Amino acid sequence: MIYLASKSPRRTELLQQIGVEHQILDIDVDEKINRSNSPQDNVRALSVLKCQEGVRKIISEGKSSYPVLAADTIVVLGDKIFGKPREESDAISILLELSGKTHLVMTAVTIGIMTEEEAKFHTISVSSKVEFAKLTASDCKEYCDTGEPFDKAGGYGIQGFGSAFIRKINGSYSNIVGLPIHEVVQLLKELGIPYWSK
């Protein structure tokens, strides 16, 4: 059993897909990007912050001390970081910037393990390349009408309607969805955390 410090239904589905028994922790953190740091430093810092908040929640609510898994995903084009769009105009602007180009999807995953004395945090990050087709403003507006872009980094979901925009990927598909499953399993194994539900 682990805790998932994320409300993302996609991360829940990916963990269920490989039989990881988990409970969801409802946490809130300020997902602020530090523009003076690299994209990798940003995504790793946000992942750790979410995991720390999950651990704090467990301690404050007196829950069982299972490991906490948290993740953060960002989209990067050149040196520009794209988070979740705030509104339709923001989503359309992001999608048109990604149009016809290859961008990076970066996910950091942190697992926090508690002992009586302390909590230790272990973080990995994974990047995948995504090549977008050429989009028109009309394509982007129609996509926004589906409601899909607004809770997703980069304003699109590869597992939904947004898959129509993607010409090619290089790297982990599940990473682009929001959780790099192969690497997560390797980390769970390294830390000696059983992950198959019985």
Secondary structure, 3 states (H helix, E strand, C coil): CEEECCCCHHHHHHHHHCCCCEEECCCCCCCCCCCCCCHHHHHHHHHHHHHHHHHHHHHHHCCCCCCEEEEEEEEEECCEEECCCCCHHHHHHHHHHHCCCEEEEEEEEEEEEECCCCEEEEEEEEEEEEEECCCCHHHHHHHHHCCHHHHCHHHCCCCCHHHHHEEEEECCHHHHHCCCHHHHHHHHHHCCCCCCCC
